[in-house]
Amino acid sequence: MDDDQGGNLIIVSGMSGAGRSSVADVLEDLGWFVVDNLPPMFLTTIVEQVVGTGASPRLAVVVDVRTGLFFDELSSAIHDLRLKGYRPLTLFLEASDDVIVRRQESVRRPHPLQGEGRLLTGIQRERELLGDIRAGADLVIDTSNMNIHQLAAKIVNAFGDEENAELRATVVSFGFKYGIPVDADVVADMRFIPNPYWQPDLRPMTGQDRPVSDFVLGHPLAQQFLQNYVDVLDTLRTGYLNEGKRFVTVAIGCTGGKHRSVAMAEEIARRLREKGSPTLVVHRDLGRE
């Protein structure tokens, strides 16, 4: 296989209820040839027939625990593909237990590993089986706080333009009091900047409002941080691309995820775009309080 086609093959996996079907639909809309619920033993065959022969320039294969005992063969199947010269990108979809429980109950479908036991037992078993795949994934997306439109936007940002070999970034603002995003590759803490919350006129606003943004970005330490941190991200960009990693999630936190982290995330994203990295901004906790 030609190395230039390395971005044309995606293995989609992840937790039941985390959005695999939604991702498959978006990829189909983007022109990808999508195969769902494929037993791993057939992975090499389908890749060689679809991508190797040029039948379709882009192939996405959804493989998960619905295949039962066959799922254990996924890691070796991916290894075989790499030995044959293919470079599959692995996308893993994640969600918290409580979100998965809520989603499974809303569609009234049993978990594939639940059997006669509790739903949580099936979820825990699935996490164990998927541990190695998640650890080796090129891109992990936590959909716990995403609606379908936000998930679609992230997939379009990551896979919508197969010709662009640049590192694709997602900058996520968040509040530490709600927890660090589990899919973050790098995390930065903005609590060293004075908090606009203590300014009565700024408190009801967010980091997307110009007065708050000016307050945050105008601080000398903020400017020093931005200059240094974007240089660090540029170094990561070079290293990631050299290692074949095309995706990075940058998490920017403050206390509540409303003022400082939002303003800084927007500015970091703007600077990354200036350097040529397609960048999506997600404000995870904005409006949560």
N, C-alpha and C positions, 0 to 999 in steps of 0.2 A: 504493500500500500504506500502511496506517496505521502510523505510527511505533511504536505500542505493540507491534506484532508483530515488532519488530526482533530480539528474542531467540528467535524461533521458527524460525530458519533457520540451520543449521550446515553449513559445508563442511568435511568431514573429509579430510585428506590426510596425507602423510608417507612415511617410509621403509618399504620392504617389510620385513616382519618386526618392525616396531615396535609392532604391536598394533591395526592398523586394524580387523580383523575382530572382535576382542574388544570394541572400542569400539562398533562397529555393533550387536553383540548387546546390550550394556548399554543403549544408547539405545532399541532396540526394546523392551526390558523396561520402560523408563521411559515408554513410550507414544509415542515418536517414530516417524514414518513414515520408514523408511530406504530409500534407493536406493543400491545398491552398484555400483561400476565404471561410472559414467555418463560417456560422452564429453562433454567440456565444451560442445560445440556445442548440446547439448540441455538445458543447465542452466537457461537462462531459461524455456524451454518448460515443464519439469517444475515449476519454482517457481511459475509463473503458474497452472498447472493444479491444483497441490496446495494451495499456501498462498494464492494470490491469489483462488481461488474458494471457499476455506473447506473444501475437501475433507478436509483434515487441518490441525489448528492448529499442528503442529510437524513440520518436515521436516529430515532430515539426509541429505546427499548425500556419498557417498564417491567422491572423484576422485583418481586417482593414475596412475603411469606405465604401468599395465597397458593404458591406452587408446592407447599408442604415440604416433604423431606427433600425434594429436589433443590430447594433454596440453598442448601449447604454447599452446592457445587458452584455458586456464583463467583466466589473469590478465585477459584481455579480457572473458571471460564474467562474471567477478565485477564488473568495472567496469560492464558493461552492466546488471547487476542493480541496482547502486547508482544509476545514472542513472534507472532506473524506480522508485526509491523504496524498494527493499528494502535491508536492512542485514544482510547475512550475517555471521555470526561464523565465523572461520576457525580450526579446530583442527588443529595440526600435531603429528604423533607422530614422535619422534626416538629413536634408539638408537645406541650406539657400534658401530664396525665389527665388533669381535670378538663382540659379542652378536648382531648380525645374522647373522654367519657361522654361529655356533652354532645359532641358531634355524632358519635356512634348511637347514642340514645335518640337523637333527633331524626336519624334516618331509619331507626328501628331495625338495624342489621347487627347480627352477632359478630364479635371479633373473630377473625379466622383461627386464632389460637385459644379461644375461650373454652371450647368444648363444653363440658357440663359445669365448669367452675365459674368464678366471678370474672367480670369484665376486666378488673384491675390485674387479675392474675394473667390473663392473656396479654395485656399491655406490657407487663413486666417481662414475660417470656419473650415477647417480640423484641424488646430493647436488648435483651441478652443475645438473641440471634443476630441482630443487626449491628452489634458493637463494632466488629471489625470493618464492616462496610462503611459505617459512619466515620470511623477513625481515618480511613483512607480516602474519604470523599474529597473531590476538588471543590465542591461548593455545598455548604450546609445552609438550609433556609429554615428558620424557626417561624412557623406560620401561626403560632399561638395568638398573636395580637394582630393578625392580618385578616382583612376581608378578601374576597375573591378578586376584587379589582386591584388591590395593592399587590397581591401575589402575581397577578397577570403582568403588572407593570415591571416587577422584578425579573420575571422570566423574559419579557421582551427586552429589557436592558441587557440581560446576560446572553441571550441567544438569538436576538432578532437580526443581527447583522453578522453573518458568518465570515464576511470578508475582513472584518476588523479584528486584528490579532492583538490589540492593546489589552492591557489589564482593565477589567471592568470592576468598578468599585461601588459599594453601597455604603453610604455614611448614615449611621443610625444615631439619632439623639435619644437619650433615655434618662430616667431618674434613678439614682442609686437606691432610693427607698423602695423601688419596685423590682430591684434586682438587675444584674448585668445580663445583657442579651446572650443567650447560650450559643448563638451562631457567630459571635464576634471573633475575628482573627486578631485584632489589636484593640486595646481599650485606652482611652485617655480621660482624665479626671479634670473637669473645669471648675472645681470648687475652690481653686486658688484665686479666682477672679471675684471681686466684690459682687454680691448678690443683688440684682435689681429688685428682688422681692421686697427689700427693705426700703425702697423708694416708693412712697404712696402713689405717685402718679404713674409709675411703671408697673406696679404690682398686677393690675388687671390685664396688662398686655402680655404678649409672648415674644419670643426671640425672632419671630417673623415680622414683628412691627419695627419700623425704622427707629423710633426712639430707644427701644431696648437694644436693638442691634448696635446702634451708635454708642450706647453706654458700655456694652460688653467689649466690642471691638476697639473702642477708643482707649481702653486701658493699656498702658505700656507693656505690662506683662502678657496681655493677650496678643499683642503684635509680635513680641519676642517669641512667644510660644508658636504662633502660626508660622513664622518664618522657619523656625527649627523643625517643627513637626512635619510640615509639608516636605522639607528636605529629607526627613527620615522616611516618609511614605514614598518619596521618589526613589530612594535607595531600595526599599522593599519592592517597589514596582520592577526595578531592573532585575533583582534577584528572583522574584516570583516568575517573571517571564522566562528567565534563563532556565528555571526548573520546570517549566511547562505549566505553571499555575496561572490561570487567567482570571481569577476572581478573588476579591478581598472585601471583607466586611469590617469597616472601621466604626467602632462604637465610641460616641462622645457623650460623657455623662456629667450631670450636675445633681443637685439634691432632688429636685422634683421633675426634671425633664421638661421645663416650661420656658426658661429664660436663657441662661448661659449656654447650655448644651445645644439648644436649638439655633441660636445665633452663630455659634462656632461651627456647628455642622454645616450650615448653609454656606459659610465662608470657606471652609475646607473643601466642600464639594465644588464651589466655584473655582478655586485654585487648581484642583485636580483636573477639572474640565479644561482649563487653560493649558495644562500640560499634556492634553490629549487622551486622558482616560475617561471613557464613558462612565458617568457617575449618576447614581440614583440617590435621592435623599429620602429617608423615612424617619418621621418623628413619632417614635413608638408610644410615648406617654403623654403627648400633647393633648390637652383636654381631659385628662384622666382624673384630675383632682376635682 
